[in-house]
Amino acid sequence: MSGNPPPSILHPHRILVRGVNWLGDAVMTTPALLRLRERFPDAHIALLTHEKLAGLWSRHPVVNETIPFSADDGIVSVSGKLRGGQFDVALVFPNSPRSALEVWLAQIPHRIGYARPWRNVFLTQAVPMRPGLVVMRKRSASEVKQLVAGSLTHHVHPPQSACYGGRATRNTPSTAHQIHEYLHLVATLGAEHTPLAPLVFVGEDEIEVALKKFGLSPIVAAGQPVFALNPGAEYGPAKRWPAERYIAAAREIQRRANAVCLVLGGKADVETATTIAGSLTQHATRNTFNLAGKTSLRELMAVLKVSSVLLTNDSGPMHVAAALGTPVVVPFGSTSPELTGPGLPGDARHKLIQSDAPCSPCFLRECPIDFRCMNGISVERVVDAAMTVIR
């Protein structure tokens, strides 16, 4: 854009935010949305989101309107949903060409997003790569093997380059975390870019209904500790701490805390969750509830809100729990807590555990060697971490 910005972008009445498509990423956009609302307290903010995530935004104070779309909706269909909205500005959080094309076809006059190949022509303001950006690049199997053999140096590249290592070092920029990606984008509209903790909301009435549905009301009313397990992860098996270790950790937490265990997960996690819940039920006298595949997103939020702690892989529910104020304990292997960890970076309530595997993080879906990053995280470390936060 050239010259002085028009009033419709300096003081927009109706703002469209094109949301991201994954649960964890959506939670990480909430600091930016909170800053956007702070900057434009009277604006109508609409969020275009995949229907699977629509529940996340129910009752959220930032969002006036949610515009859902399904996996079957094409670009023309999605843009048609927007065309009558009379939006002044569109903020495009995803970096895909499609997301920029959607708002261009909707004829929204001001369209702001990051500059990326094949999409800049659809934006009126293509924002350059932000200072402090660290790009997550998958290692090759060859690199993993060389690191393990000691023939390749493990390091973190400077900003605006590929990230090979996720542990904080003097070379890791303080703005490496993904939440800064969205904060930098809303700052182009004059919003404050200082980070806030991610935040989502669930009502007491929703909690009451969910607890009653799953038979948890008497347990919570009696004040018995409730801890949750989330053994799945969408991205792939390299992010999943082994199921047998979840079982061992859960047994010990149940024993030490006299706690009820909730086993959570989506439909893809039902088999693993059933195995874990079955083992816990067989070997423990305390209650275990298998809720995998049975909760809506709002119900998941409700049971996470009443949990004392969530033991989880790096996943969407990890981010949701932290944003609800529930402490999380997370074994990290193939991914980096410095880049996509839960909550506000540095929040001491959350316990993020890594092994000393030289190839971690690799950002791969499957381990090409012996899964040492996760196998190197012991049950004892995880249980001790959980016991420091369980309430």
Disulfide bonds with the S-S distance in Angstrom:
none
